Amino acid sequence: MSKPGLRVRTVILSDIHLGTPHSKVEEVTHFLRHVRCERLLLNGDIIDGWRLRRGGSWTRAHTRFARRVLKLVQKRDTEVVYLRGNHDDFLARLLPLQFERLTLAEDYVLETARGRYLVLHGDVFDGVVKNLVLLAHLGDAGYALLLRLNRIYNQWRALRGQEYFSLSQAIKARVKQAVSFVGKFEEQVAALARDRGCAGVICGHIHTPADKMIGDIHYLNSGDWVESLTAIVEHLDGRFELVRYCDFAAAHPAAPAAARGEAEAEVDEPSPRPVLA
């Protein structure tokens, strides 16, 4: 395997949604294979427990991602912190929990050269998720349907030689209620960070990557690995960067599977699902 091209202090990933057919698990595994970090923060909705309870599919590719994370803990001396999201809320009964360099928690305070950053998934600021669980599940089912339509639509676009287009991101950008929700979410998360005495906040949940200032608070959102395919990294000099996979893959292309000598050479097929609490 080729040497990694990116060495950073911290990597933050969120909303991978393992267990769904829409998860870009091959891409996120390739990303981790070419990054070395001191700390990996898995900021919620890594495993989609909601979909798995409804008969979702856990594939070998999903298992390979889990093995990649465990390898970072075992062989790379990387600290891994897994923060609960709303789709992996089955972890709530276990929190807080720590196994050597692997920690399960509700939130986390990241000490950086720029000050303290509050890291949390962010679903606590979603009134639908917090108070109307049934409506949240219905909304999730509708989102899954939209993603299926999006996949068919982009197959048609590919046949016409056109590039990928995200229906859901276009809707979020143009529907007034969606824009208002994102804005209120960001303001509430920034206010919590300010109350906690932090210089910034890093979250996920809304699948909208961002790197900006909200007043005096540095707001970062790591996006998702369903559509945006983005991550947040903290460089060795203390800088934060929003990394987009399309740019990263161009700089760090995948090696042939035979050269890697890893399990990704296997055919991707369904395997037994993890047992959820």
Short mmCIF file of the C-alpha atoms (twelve columns), coordinates in Angstrom:
data_MODEL
# 
_entry.id   MODEL 
# 
loop_
_atom_site.group_PDB 
_atom_site.id 
_atom_site.type_symbol 
_atom_site.label_atom_id 
_atom_site.label_alt_id 
_atom_site.label_comp_id 
_atom_site.label_asym_id 
_atom_site.label_seq_id 
_atom_site.Cartn_x 
_atom_site.Cartn_y 
_atom_site.Cartn_z 
_atom_site.pdbx_PDB_model_num 
ATOM 1   C CA . MET A 1   0.000   0.000   0.000   1 
ATOM 2   C CA . SER A 2   1.249   3.467   -0.850  1 
ATOM 3   C CA . LYS A 3   2.290   5.800   1.894   1 
ATOM 4   C CA . PRO A 4   -0.417  8.165   3.114   1 
ATOM 5   C CA . GLY A 5   -0.409  11.610  1.613   1 
ATOM 6   C CA . LEU A 6   -2.079  13.449  4.489   1 
ATOM 7   C CA . ARG A 7   -0.897  13.632  8.094   1 
ATOM 8   C CA . VAL A 8   -3.064  15.608  10.495  1 
ATOM 9   C CA . ARG A 9   -3.738  15.900  14.186  1 
ATOM 10  C CA . THR A 10  -7.507  15.247  14.121  1 
ATOM 11  C CA . VAL A 11  -10.077 13.872  11.672  1 
ATOM 12  C CA . ILE A 12  -13.823 14.412  12.229  1 
ATOM 13  C CA . LEU A 13  -16.340 12.279  10.323  1 
ATOM 14  C CA . SER A 14  -20.095 12.131  10.753  1 
ATOM 15  C CA . ASP A 15  -23.248 10.732  9.157   1 
ATOM 16  C CA . ILE A 16  -21.767 7.741   7.316   1 
ATOM 17  C CA . HIS A 17  -25.027 5.779   7.807   1 
ATOM 18  C CA . LEU A 18  -23.601 2.276   7.632   1 
ATOM 19  C CA . GLY A 19  -26.396 -0.203  6.998   1 
ATOM 20  C CA . THR A 20  -28.024 1.810   4.202   1 
ATOM 21  C CA . PRO A 21  -27.518 1.417   0.444   1 
ATOM 22  C CA . HIS A 22  -26.819 5.155   0.180   1 
ATOM 23  C CA . SER A 23  -23.704 5.143   2.395   1 
ATOM 24  C CA . LYS A 24  -20.543 5.971   0.456   1 
ATOM 25  C CA . VAL A 25  -18.588 3.541   2.604   1 
ATOM 26  C CA . GLU A 26  -15.976 2.672   -0.044  1 
ATOM 27  C CA . GLU A 27  -15.088 6.342   -0.371  1 
ATOM 28  C CA . VAL A 28  -14.800 7.014   3.359   1 
ATOM 29  C CA . THR A 29  -12.690 3.867   3.836   1 
ATOM 30  C CA . HIS A 30  -10.380 5.030   1.040   1 
ATOM 31  C CA . PHE A 31  -10.150 8.410   2.770   1 
ATOM 32  C CA . LEU A 32  -9.110  6.826   6.086   1 
ATOM 33  C CA . ARG A 33  -6.607  4.572   4.332   1 
ATOM 34  C CA . HIS A 34  -4.717  7.610   3.051   1 
ATOM 35  C CA . VAL A 35  -4.790  9.666   6.248   1 
ATOM 36  C CA . ARG A 36  -2.758  9.347   9.434   1 
ATOM 37  C CA . CYS A 37  -4.081  11.145  12.488  1 
ATOM 38  C CA . GLU A 38  -3.544  11.277  16.238  1 
ATOM 39  C CA . ARG A 39  -7.283  11.425  16.916  1 
ATOM 40  C CA . LEU A 40  -10.378 10.279  15.025  1 
ATOM 41  C CA . LEU A 41  -13.745 11.705  16.067  1 
ATOM 42  C CA . LEU A 42  -16.767 9.778   14.762  1 
ATOM 43  C CA . ASN A 43  -19.436 12.398  15.296  1 
ATOM 44  C CA . GLY A 44  -22.708 10.483  15.227  1 
ATOM 45  C CA . ASP A 45  -24.870 8.520   12.767  1 
ATOM 46  C CA . ILE A 46  -21.941 6.321   11.810  1 
ATOM 47  C CA . ILE A 47  -24.174 3.232   12.050  1 
ATOM 48  C CA . ASP A 48  -27.777 3.726   10.950  1 
ATOM 49  C CA . GLY A 49  -29.632 1.763   13.603  1 
ATOM 50  C CA . TRP A 50  -32.999 3.066   12.399  1 
ATOM 51  C CA . ARG A 51  -32.531 1.511   8.958   1 
ATOM 52  C CA . LEU A 52  -31.049 -1.718  10.287  1 
ATOM 53  C CA . ARG A 53  -34.099 -2.221  12.502  1 
ATOM 54  C CA . ARG A 54  -36.244 -1.858  9.369   1 
ATOM 55  C CA . GLY A 55  -34.270 -4.470  7.455   1 
ATOM 56  C CA . GLY A 56  -31.279 -2.517  6.203   1 
ATOM 57  C CA . SER A 57  -28.297 -4.318  4.709   1 
ATOM 58  C CA . TRP A 58  -24.926 -4.640  6.436   1 
ATOM 59  C CA . THR A 59  -22.331 -5.450  3.773   1 
ATOM 60  C CA . ARG A 60  -18.706 -6.521  3.733   1 
ATOM 61  C CA . ALA A 61  -17.788 -2.973  2.777   1 
ATOM 62  C CA . HIS A 62  -19.337 -1.770  6.049   1 
ATOM 63  C CA . THR A 63  -17.339 -4.374  7.959   1 
ATOM 64  C CA . ARG A 64  -14.156 -3.218  6.207   1 
ATOM 65  C CA . PHE A 65  -14.764 0.324   7.428   1 
ATOM 66  C CA . ALA A 66  -15.160 -0.938  11.012  1 
ATOM 67  C CA . ARG A 67  -11.948 -2.935  10.673  1 
ATOM 68  C CA . ARG A 68  -10.136 0.123   9.357   1 
ATOM 69  C CA . VAL A 69  -11.171 2.087   12.442  1 
ATOM 70  C CA . LEU A 70  -10.099 -0.734  14.761  1 
ATOM 71  C CA . LYS A 71  -6.758  -0.967  12.971  1 
ATOM 72  C CA . LEU A 72  -6.170  2.718   13.670  1 
ATOM 73  C CA . VAL A 73  -6.716  1.997   17.361  1 
ATOM 74  C CA . GLN A 74  -4.627  -1.175  17.500  1 
ATOM 75  C CA . LYS A 75  -1.691  -0.448  15.206  1 
ATOM 76  C CA . ARG A 76  -1.559  3.295   14.635  1 
ATOM 77  C CA . ASP A 77  -1.888  4.523   18.225  1 
ATOM 78  C CA . THR A 78  -4.860  6.646   17.229  1 
ATOM 79  C CA . GLU A 79  -7.381  7.810   19.806  1 
ATOM 80  C CA . VAL A 80  -10.914 7.113   18.535  1 
ATOM 81  C CA . VAL A 81  -13.930 8.887   20.042  1 
ATOM 82  C CA . TYR A 82  -17.406 7.764   18.925  1 
ATOM 83  C CA . LEU A 83  -20.128 10.302  19.751  1 
ATOM 84  C CA . ARG A 84  -23.776 9.248   19.750  1 
ATOM 85  C CA . GLY A 85  -26.094 10.474  17.017  1 
ATOM 86  C CA . ASN A 86  -29.838 10.055  16.616  1 
ATOM 87  C CA . HIS A 87  -29.579 7.170   14.126  1 
ATOM 88  C CA . ASP A 88  -27.162 5.292   16.401  1 
ATOM 89  C CA . ASP A 89  -29.085 6.115   19.583  1 
ATOM 90  C CA . PHE A 90  -28.766 2.462   20.645  1 
ATOM 91  C CA . LEU A 91  -25.423 3.589   22.101  1 
ATOM 92  C CA . ALA A 92  -27.170 5.822   24.654  1 
ATOM 93  C CA . ARG A 93  -27.459 2.980   27.173  1 
ATOM 94  C CA . LEU A 94  -23.701 2.450   27.119  1 
ATOM 95  C CA . LEU A 95  -22.517 6.031   27.596  1 
ATOM 96  C CA . PRO A 96  -20.000 6.958   28.770  1 
ATOM 97  C CA . LEU A 97  -17.700 4.031   28.063  1 
ATOM 98  C CA . GLN A 98  -13.972 3.688   27.408  1 
ATOM 99  C CA . PHE A 99  -11.729 0.865   26.185  1 
ATOM 100 C CA . GLU A 100 -8.133  2.089   26.246  1 
ATOM 101 C CA . ARG A 101 -7.950  4.397   23.184  1 
ATOM 102 C CA . LEU A 102 -11.604 3.902   22.173  1 
ATOM 103 C CA . THR A 103 -14.196 6.121   23.869  1 
ATOM 104 C CA . LEU A 104 -17.986 6.293   23.516  1 
ATOM 105 C CA . ALA A 105 -19.493 9.583   24.677  1 
ATOM 106 C CA . GLU A 106 -22.317 12.093  24.243  1 
ATOM 107 C CA . ASP A 107 -20.052 15.013  23.382  1 
ATOM 108 C CA . TYR A 108 -16.380 15.918  23.503  1 
ATOM 109 C CA . VAL A 109 -14.206 18.992  24.063  1 
ATOM 110 C CA . LEU A 110 -11.296 19.190  21.628  1 
ATOM 111 C CA . GLU A 111 -8.285  21.168  22.868  1 
ATOM 112 C CA . THR A 112 -6.651  23.003  19.957  1 
ATOM 113 C CA . ALA A 113 -4.179  25.791  19.305  1 
ATOM 114 C CA . ARG A 114 -7.178  28.066  18.652  1 
ATOM 115 C CA . GLY A 115 -8.880  27.177  21.921  1 
ATOM 116 C CA . ARG A 116 -11.475 24.655  23.041  1 
ATOM 117 C CA . TYR A 117 -13.939 23.254  20.470  1 
ATOM 118 C CA . LEU A 118 -17.181 21.578  21.481  1 
ATOM 119 C CA . VAL A 119 -17.842 18.466  19.373  1 
ATOM 120 C CA . LEU A 120 -21.345 16.953  19.295  1 
ATOM 121 C CA . HIS A 121 -23.659 15.442  16.711  1 
ATOM 122 C CA . GLY A 122 -26.282 18.193  17.059  1 
ATOM 123 C CA . ASP A 123 -29.553 16.254  17.032  1 
ATOM 124 C CA . VAL A 124 -30.432 17.694  20.461  1 
ATOM 125 C CA . PHE A 125 -31.256 20.940  18.622  1 
ATOM 126 C CA . ASP A 126 -33.643 19.225  16.227  1 
ATOM 127 C CA . GLY A 127 -37.094 19.555  17.784  1 
ATOM 128 C CA . VAL A 128 -38.569 16.885  15.519  1 
ATOM 129 C CA . VAL A 129 -35.942 14.314  16.473  1 
ATOM 130 C CA . LYS A 130 -36.086 15.196  20.152  1 
ATOM 131 C CA . ASN A 131 -39.852 15.459  20.699  1 
ATOM 132 C CA . LEU A 132 -41.613 13.778  17.761  1 
ATOM 133 C CA . VAL A 133 -39.819 10.489  17.219  1 
ATOM 134 C CA . LEU A 134 -42.493 8.989   14.928  1 
ATOM 135 C CA . LEU A 135 -42.442 12.061  12.683  1 
ATOM 136 C CA . ALA A 136 -38.642 11.882  12.607  1 
ATOM 137 C CA . HIS A 137 -38.789 8.267   11.406  1 
ATOM 138 C CA . LEU A 138 -41.341 9.215   8.727   1 
ATOM 139 C CA . GLY A 139 -39.071 12.018  7.606   1 
ATOM 140 C CA . ASP A 140 -36.150 9.594   7.451   1 
ATOM 141 C CA . ALA A 141 -38.189 7.234   5.263   1 
ATOM 142 C CA . GLY A 142 -39.050 10.141  2.955   1 
ATOM 143 C CA . TYR A 143 -35.382 11.120  2.752   1 
ATOM 144 C CA . ALA A 144 -34.470 7.530   1.833   1 
ATOM 145 C CA . LEU A 145 -37.064 7.607   -0.960  1 
ATOM 146 C CA . LEU A 146 -35.634 10.889  -2.227  1 
ATOM 147 C CA . LEU A 147 -32.152 9.329   -2.277  1 
ATOM 148 C CA . ARG A 148 -33.432 6.375   -4.318  1 
ATOM 149 C CA . LEU A 149 -35.016 8.764   -6.816  1 
ATOM 150 C CA . ASN A 150 -31.798 10.741  -6.833  1 
ATOM 151 C CA . ARG A 151 -29.816 7.623   -7.709  1 
ATOM 152 C CA . ILE A 152 -32.105 6.812   -10.670 1 
ATOM 153 C CA . TYR A 153 -32.016 10.426  -11.841 1 
ATOM 154 C CA . ASN A 154 -28.202 10.495  -11.758 1 
ATOM 155 C CA . GLN A 155 -27.959 7.213   -13.672 1 
ATOM 156 C CA . TRP A 156 -29.961 8.941   -16.397 1 
ATOM 157 C CA . ARG A 157 -27.683 12.007  -16.192 1 
ATOM 158 C CA . ALA A 158 -24.605 9.769   -16.457 1 
ATOM 159 C CA . LEU A 159 -25.947 8.224   -19.664 1 
ATOM 160 C CA . ARG A 160 -26.235 11.749  -21.051 1 
ATOM 161 C CA . GLY A 161 -22.670 12.567  -19.988 1 
ATOM 162 C CA . GLN A 162 -23.767 14.957  -17.242 1 
ATOM 163 C CA . GLU A 163 -22.201 15.234  -13.786 1 
ATOM 164 C CA . TYR A 164 -23.768 14.227  -10.468 1 
ATOM 165 C CA . PHE A 165 -26.604 16.395  -9.143  1 
ATOM 166 C CA . SER A 166 -28.037 16.197  -5.616  1 
ATOM 167 C CA . LEU A 167 -31.800 16.645  -5.464  1 
ATOM 168 C CA . SER A 168 -31.939 16.851  -1.671  1 
ATOM 169 C CA . GLN A 169 -29.171 19.446  -1.433  1 
ATOM 170 C CA . ALA A 170 -30.904 21.512  -4.105  1 
ATOM 171 C CA . ILE A 171 -34.151 21.341  -2.137  1 
ATOM 172 C CA . LYS A 172 -32.406 22.350  1.095   1 
ATOM 173 C CA . ALA A 173 -30.816 25.308  -0.671  1 
ATOM 174 C CA . ARG A 174 -34.057 26.592  -2.212  1 
ATOM 175 C CA . VAL A 175 -36.914 25.724  0.139   1 
ATOM 176 C CA . LYS A 176 -37.417 28.566  2.595   1 
ATOM 177 C CA . GLN A 177 -38.299 26.322  5.560   1 
ATOM 178 C CA . ALA A 178 -35.187 24.184  5.041   1 
ATOM 179 C CA . VAL A 179 -32.919 27.233  4.817   1 
ATOM 180 C CA . SER A 180 -34.519 28.641  7.977   1 
ATOM 181 C CA . PHE A 181 -34.045 25.350  9.855   1 
ATOM 182 C CA . VAL A 182 -30.351 25.154  8.958   1 
ATOM 183 C CA . GLY A 183 -29.814 28.765  10.018  1 
ATOM 184 C CA . LYS A 184 -31.528 28.292  13.382  1 
ATOM 185 C CA . PHE A 185 -29.665 25.036  13.973  1 
ATOM 186 C CA . GLU A 186 -26.300 26.704  13.389  1 
ATOM 187 C CA . GLU A 187 -27.146 29.620  15.681  1 
ATOM 188 C CA . GLN A 188 -28.291 27.314  18.502  1 
ATOM 189 C CA . VAL A 189 -25.186 25.139  18.273  1 
ATOM 190 C CA . ALA A 190 -22.956 28.228  18.276  1 
ATOM 191 C CA . ALA A 191 -24.794 29.590  21.319  1 
ATOM 192 C CA . LEU A 192 -24.169 26.351  23.228  1 
ATOM 193 C CA . ALA A 193 -20.467 26.517  22.423  1 
ATOM 194 C CA . ARG A 194 -20.370 30.100  23.657  1 
ATOM 195 C CA . ASP A 195 -22.123 29.091  26.898  1 
ATOM 196 C CA . ARG A 196 -19.571 26.301  27.397  1 
ATOM 197 C CA . GLY A 197 -16.717 28.777  27.055  1 
ATOM 198 C CA . CYS A 198 -15.513 27.320  23.734  1 
ATOM 199 C CA . ALA A 199 -14.004 29.110  20.762  1 
ATOM 200 C CA . GLY A 200 -15.739 26.863  18.269  1 
ATOM 201 C CA . VAL A 201 -18.133 23.993  17.667  1 
ATOM 202 C CA . ILE A 202 -17.982 20.967  15.360  1 
ATOM 203 C CA . CYS A 203 -21.177 19.064  14.545  1 
ATOM 204 C CA . GLY A 204 -22.955 17.005  11.885  1 
ATOM 205 C CA . HIS A 205 -26.603 15.867  11.703  1 
ATOM 206 C CA . ILE A 206 -27.966 18.250  9.048   1 
ATOM 207 C CA . HIS A 207 -25.780 16.930  6.186   1 
ATOM 208 C CA . THR A 208 -24.683 20.476  5.336   1 
ATOM 209 C CA . PRO A 209 -20.889 20.929  5.453   1 
ATOM 210 C CA . ALA A 210 -19.681 24.319  6.650   1 
ATOM 211 C CA . ASP A 211 -16.657 26.254  7.861   1 
ATOM 212 C CA . LYS A 212 -17.548 29.791  8.929   1 
ATOM 213 C CA . MET A 213 -17.778 32.249  11.781  1 
ATOM 214 C CA . ILE A 214 -21.064 32.816  13.601  1 
ATOM 215 C CA . GLY A 215 -20.338 35.913  15.628  1 
ATOM 216 C CA . ASP A 216 -17.269 35.042  17.684  1 
ATOM 217 C CA . ILE A 217 -17.759 31.267  17.341  1 
ATOM 218 C CA . HIS A 218 -16.001 29.174  14.701  1 
ATOM 219 C CA . TYR A 219 -18.725 26.884  13.331  1 
ATOM 220 C CA . LEU A 220 -17.721 23.676  11.567  1 
ATOM 221 C CA . ASN A 221 -20.009 20.987  10.179  1 
ATOM 222 C CA . SER A 222 -18.429 17.802  8.834   1 
ATOM 223 C CA . GLY A 223 -21.301 17.123  6.426   1 
ATOM 224 C CA . ASP A 224 -22.014 13.485  5.556   1 
ATOM 225 C CA . TRP A 225 -20.931 10.447  3.538   1 
ATOM 226 C CA . VAL A 226 -24.241 10.021  1.731   1 
ATOM 227 C CA . GLU A 227 -24.151 13.048  -0.570  1 
ATOM 228 C CA . SER A 228 -21.600 15.726  0.316   1 
ATOM 229 C CA . LEU A 229 -18.708 13.292  1.131   1 
ATOM 230 C CA . THR A 230 -16.845 15.709  3.386   1 
ATOM 231 C CA . ALA A 231 -14.719 15.652  6.527   1 
ATOM 232 C CA . ILE A 232 -13.143 18.153  8.895   1 
ATOM 233 C CA . VAL A 233 -9.416  17.866  9.631   1 
ATOM 234 C CA . GLU A 234 -7.228  19.696  12.127  1 
ATOM 235 C CA . HIS A 235 -3.769  20.130  10.665  1 
ATOM 236 C CA . LEU A 236 -0.569  19.833  12.712  1 
ATOM 237 C CA . ASP A 237 -0.261  23.634  12.751  1 
ATOM 238 C CA . GLY A 238 -3.748  24.024  14.277  1 
ATOM 239 C CA . ARG A 239 -5.610  24.985  11.096  1 
ATOM 240 C CA . PHE A 240 -9.011  23.453  10.415  1 
ATOM 241 C CA . GLU A 241 -9.986  22.457  6.883   1 
ATOM 242 C CA . LEU A 242 -13.181 21.197  5.300   1 
ATOM 243 C CA . VAL A 243 -12.011 18.380  3.010   1 
ATOM 244 C CA . ARG A 244 -14.137 17.312  0.035   1 
ATOM 245 C CA . TYR A 245 -13.627 13.761  -1.120  1 
ATOM 246 C CA . CYS A 246 -13.676 14.626  -4.827  1 
ATOM 247 C CA . ASP A 247 -10.575 16.806  -4.312  1 
ATOM 248 C CA . PHE A 248 -8.955  14.330  -1.919  1 
ATOM 249 C CA . ALA A 249 -9.401  11.351  -4.277  1 
ATOM 250 C CA . ALA A 250 -7.834  13.303  -7.130  1 
ATOM 251 C CA . ALA A 251 -4.726  13.880  -5.002  1 
ATOM 252 C CA . HIS A 252 -4.713  10.385  -3.462  1 
ATOM 253 C CA . PRO A 253 -6.113  7.899   -6.005  1 
ATOM 254 C CA . ALA A 254 -6.949  4.371   -4.930  1 
ATOM 255 C CA . ALA A 255 -4.339  1.691   -5.546  1 
ATOM 256 C CA . PRO A 256 -5.364  -1.544  -7.301  1 
ATOM 257 C CA . ALA A 257 -6.978  -3.992  -4.892  1 
ATOM 258 C CA . ALA A 258 -4.393  -6.669  -5.658  1 
ATOM 259 C CA . ALA A 259 -1.601  -4.279  -4.726  1 
ATOM 260 C CA . ARG A 260 -3.265  -3.392  -1.459  1 
ATOM 261 C CA . GLY A 261 -3.642  -7.047  -0.529  1 
ATOM 262 C CA . GLU A 262 -6.676  -6.219  1.612   1 
ATOM 263 C CA . ALA A 263 -10.213 -7.508  1.922   1 
ATOM 264 C CA . GLU A 264 -11.658 -4.819  -0.361  1 
ATOM 265 C CA . ALA A 265 -10.766 -7.101  -3.283  1 
ATOM 266 C CA . GLU A 266 -13.676 -9.306  -2.218  1 
ATOM 267 C CA . VAL A 267 -17.092 -9.012  -3.838  1 
ATOM 268 C CA . ASP A 268 -19.314 -6.731  -1.791  1 
ATOM 269 C CA . GLU A 269 -22.321 -8.707  -0.592  1 
ATOM 270 C CA . PRO A 270 -24.684 -8.649  2.382   1 
ATOM 271 C CA . SER A 271 -23.365 -10.119 5.615   1 
ATOM 272 C CA . PRO A 272 -24.984 -10.575 9.031   1 
ATOM 273 C CA . ARG A 273 -26.118 -7.317  10.586  1 
ATOM 274 C CA . PRO A 274 -24.762 -6.208  13.968  1 
ATOM 275 C CA . VAL A 275 -27.049 -6.849  16.913  1 
ATOM 276 C CA . LEU A 276 -28.444 -3.532  18.148  1 
ATOM 277 C CA . ALA A 277 -29.224 -2.870  21.783  1 
# 
